[in-house]
Amino acid sequence: MNGYGLFLRRAAAARACRALVAFTASRRPLRTSPQSRAFAKELCLGKIEKNGVFPFPEVSQEELNEINQLVKPVEKFFMEEVDSRKIDQEGKIPNDTLEKLRSLGLFGMQIPEEYGGLGLSHTMYARLGEAISLDGSITVTLAAHQAIGLKGIILVGTEEQKTRYLPRLASGEHIAAFCLTEPNSGSDAASIQTRAVLSEDKKHYILNGSKIWISNGGLASVFTVFARTKVADANGSAKDKITAFIVERDFGGVTNGKPEDKLGIRGSNTCEVHFEDTKVPVENVLGEVGGGFKLAMNILNSGRFSMGSLSAAMIKKLIEMTAEYACTRKQFNRKLSEFGLIQEKFALMAQKAYVMESMAYLTAGMLDQPGLLDCSVEAAIVKVFSSEGVWQCVSEALQILGGSGYMKDQPYERMLRDARILLIFEGTNEILRLFIALAGLQHAGRILTTRMNELKRGSVRVIMETVGQRLRDSLGQTVDMGLTGQLGLVHPSLEDSATKLEQNVYYFGRTVEALLSRFGKSIVDEQLVLKRVANILINMYGMVAVLSRASRSVRIGLRDHDHEVLLANMFCVEAYFQNLFSLSQLDKDAPENLDHQTKKIAQQILEKRAYICAHPLDRMS
Amino acid sequence: MSCVRAVLLAQCLPRSRAGVQNAVLPGALFSQVPPFLPRGLHCSSSPLSSVKAPVPRPPEPGKKPGEVRAPHEELFQPAPGGARDKASFALAVQNFGRHSVRKRGHVDFIYLALRKMPEFGVERDLAAYNLLLDVFPKEVFRPRSAFQRIFTHYPRQQECGVAVLEQMERHGVMPNKETEFLLLQIFGRGSHPMLKYVRMRLWLTRFQNINPFPLPHELPQDVVELATLGLRRVEPDLSARVTVYQKSLPADTTDPVDPIQPHIVGIQSPDQQDALARHNPARPLFVEGPFSLWLRNKCVYYHILRADLPPPEEKDVEEIPEEWNLYYPMKLDLDYARSSWDDYEFDIDEVEEGPVFAICIAGAHDQETLAKWIQGLQEANPALARIPVVFRLAGSSGELRTASGLEDSRQTRREGQVDHEHLQRQQQSQS
């Protein structure tokens, strides 16, 4: 596309917008398939999978009452008794606080009720998470315990394992930890070195190795450990595969290093864990022998969605605290709240919180749907968006307070430090972006395979079809996916935004097709392209979430729904233009695309391993 | 002199030919180091250069023993106990002004001073050049009429001025405003030295940093440091580690058996270590060399430890393990690849070479010394002990080696011995 790519797209979008009204009623496709497919992946094909997304998922009144009853004491406890500052300073959660957390049942939120847990659904877990998000250290401790530490037992544990471990884990008598990372193995499972060898009597595995950066490593008495084992192949040859084990501290040979000194979440316990000739009974193999890799992926994928509600709650709290300050502090005889640059920050925080919440509960609702739906891409989207949003918002909140925000006696610097980890753990955002993009492209690529092959073979029909489509696109193809209109899924007050979303989705589908035909499977190595694909997907998922939620709010008449509409429209417009820009960058030879230069600069720097330019004060003679 | 050289050359020729023929056995690659380099390249004095060079060369000391000394030579004689440095150079220039108030013979003096500058260590000093230019009488050589301006006015003086600037250029000294002021005063705006000055201001800035691999102006004196510098220059990987396997002993040690212990300095990068660990022990390694490397006016010789390119069937195929990345797929399950119209790669025919595992610079180029290097390497590379090492040393390239002058005696002694290949198998089972 030429230099006016962005402009053309906007023009096309505007035309489509006008033409849309006429075509709406006649063109809406009828959907009969009951099985909804993964939403984010369908976006890559330029389609909106409306089942499961519209209407916004709801909980029943009884469930709502139940969760409110649960949340109230927890919130009260966190507001009144938890001293986050002290936890941060001492680097330890006091025992009586832990005791209280146990008595509130917070250690077994997602453990089924028959094993003594609260048996919360994903939605309710997200809601309760909001209450505990006020302290980063406690949140991480609890998340490491149940979102990843004991998740394996719930997912694939045998009945025996569940009855043996879950009740004591639910009560908080035992704390769980998830041991995957090793000095040489972050996301690279092939370089895991911890090894489990079957003993001669075939009753035990002997476990040897060290794991680093294990959250709860010093507190836990039950570990989910991933180790390499020899597994006989289908054709008889032995092969190294990863297997998960439940390891109790009492098995012997388990030691841990001293707690790491961290930037944030200082109250959570992170340390090395060493296993030396630890005898693990064969019954404690988690899942199948050799099935550890898939299990680890599942656990990691399932734990991410809750970060959205946690972050949103944090931002909501931040808004309250900073609004108080902005409305009382006066400069030049005007309150801070009257300054445009301060107002902007509040709008930003509200918008981010709104999108995060919408995404998080939409995803939680999808996960709670009957039937096994793969929502790992959506969960990753929630994680990436919310972690970056919360980092930005905490920084802006601190900025509102100026110098006093920087001081240790205000909580902002601690929140800033705590928030930084969100961008890193559970898969860094860079890695998750690759995952989001590649999962979507894989899905689209499979479906488009025949078409691509025909295109490559030079089938006249397919080529003519493609050319015709391009021509229609450039003339302002109307896009209607049935979101708007008389019986549309989106409320008329959000119609503009919905049209924008449809536009984005349509052109995104086109772009994905073009990318796949350009790069094929070698797109795996085009990380900068993948980043943009992921960014567009994240934005589009956010748009769907806010549109769905705001439409519901208007229709059922929730209070202040006009404010929601405002936020939703604002986000959609912003995201729309960001997407247009990213889409034009993804065009071939786009002048907006500076990847080539970026790579060249980085290569030159990395070759010398230093900043290259001469000092501005240097001279030749 | 040249007659003598020709005779020497003729004597060397058959012998080195034989050496080459010996060495060019199947698989041996000697293309990297031609055993004979054209003599003229490294000759210090060629008869033509002395005519063309703007700075008249100093009379060769051996040629005419009873030659008269250049005028003003006595000014540069070191004072008893005085060092030859910038201050004494400045003193000499001042003394000239005092000695000949009318500046008689100043052109000769400036040529002489230019030749003497390296001795005083001021050849890279801008102030010294400005001082030298200041010797010229001012205003005398400026053209006053149109005719003078058209024709070269005072050509000998202008040539001398250009010679000063050329020597500055050769040493990469950038003239400054003071130089410009002096030249204006001496020769005027349109003169040749002034034009030279303007061109230098333009081009020196462009060419001064043209070398992407700059060398320090002062090379280290210590052989080990010099070797380190050379190795760093040869090895592109910045994480490579330099190891000093053996330090040279001072020459006055009285060891009757082997009075000289040459230094051995080696470099190896972590990637090379890994590659060596993966190397198939059935395939031998080769120590090859010496290859020359020029560092300014010094030449060092390095040896490499390399292997032949493994045959295609032995190459370990890089396969993507099934369970590799916990977070995202490392390859897409699609059966179409990058389309041809989006492939910007040039069609380059790449010639693969065998891997190089380590490089060393040693004080001596015989097998004994290099075997010590290999032994030293075994500490960091245990796998090396199981691999046979073949020494393929080009002993006949003694021609070049006289430049460094350190080891020719030993070398000539061993030439016949190292010409043919030696198979040395280090047996670990013994140790």
Chai-1 contact restraints between the chains, C-beta under 6 A:
chainA,res_idxA,chainB,res_idxB,connection_type,confidence,min_distance_angstrom,max_distance_angstrom,comment,restraint_id
A,S187,B,N325,contact,1.0,0.0,6.0,A-B,restraint_1
A,S187,B,L326,contact,1.0,0.0,6.0,A-B,restraint_2
A,S187,B,Y327,contact,1.0,0.0,6.0,A-B,restraint_3
A,A189,B,E323,contact,1.0,0.0,6.0,A-B,restraint_4
A,A189,B,W324,contact,1.0,0.0,6.0,A-B,restraint_5
A,A189,B,L326,contact,1.0,0.0,6.0,A-B,restraint_6
A,A190,B,P321,contact,1.0,0.0,6.0,A-B,restraint_7
A,A190,B,W324,contact,1.0,0.0,6.0,A-B,restraint_8
A,F293,B,E323,contact,1.0,0.0,6.0,A-B,restraint_9
A,A296,B,L326,contact,1.0,0.0,6.0,A-B,restraint_10
A,M297,B,L326,contact,1.0,0.0,6.0,A-B,restraint_11
A,G427,B,Y327,contact,1.0,0.0,6.0,A-B,restraint_12
A,I431,B,Y327,contact,1.0,0.0,6.0,A-B,restraint_13
A,L434,B,Y328,contact,1.0,0.0,6.0,A-B,restraint_14
A,F435,B,Y327,contact,1.0,0.0,6.0,A-B,restraint_15
A,F435,B,Y328,contact,1.0,0.0,6.0,A-B,restraint_16
A,L438,B,Y328,contact,1.0,0.0,6.0,A-B,restraint_17
A,L438,B,P329,contact,1.0,0.0,6.0,A-B,restraint_18
A,Q442,B,L332,contact,1.0,0.0,6.0,A-B,restraint_19
A,G445,B,L334,contact,1.0,0.0,6.0,A-B,restraint_20
A,M452,B,Y336,contact,1.0,0.0,6.0,A-B,restraint_21
A,S517,B,S339,contact,1.0,0.0,6.0,A-B,restraint_22
A,R518,B,S339,contact,1.0,0.0,6.0,A-B,restraint_23
A,R518,B,D342,contact,1.0,0.0,6.0,A-B,restraint_24
A,F519,B,R338,contact,1.0,0.0,6.0,A-B,restraint_25
A,G520,B,Y336,contact,1.0,0.0,6.0,A-B,restraint_26
A,G520,B,A337,contact,1.0,0.0,6.0,A-B,restraint_27
A,G520,B,R338,contact,1.0,0.0,6.0,A-B,restraint_28
A,K521,B,L332,contact,1.0,0.0,6.0,A-B,restraint_29
A,K521,B,L334,contact,1.0,0.0,6.0,A-B,restraint_30
A,K521,B,A337,contact,1.0,0.0,6.0,A-B,restraint_31
A,S522,B,A337,contact,1.0,0.0,6.0,A-B,restraint_32
A,S522,B,R338,contact,1.0,0.0,6.0,A-B,restraint_33
A,V524,B,K331,contact,1.0,0.0,6.0,A-B,restraint_34
A,V524,B,L332,contact,1.0,0.0,6.0,A-B,restraint_35
A,R609,B,L238,contact,1.0,0.0,6.0,A-B,restraint_36
A,M620,B,M174,contact,1.0,0.0,6.0,A-B,restraint_37
A,M620,B,T205,contact,1.0,0.0,6.0,A-B,restraint_38
A,S621,B,M174,contact,1.0,0.0,6.0,A-B,restraint_39
A,S621,B,N176,contact,1.0,0.0,6.0,A-B,restraint_40
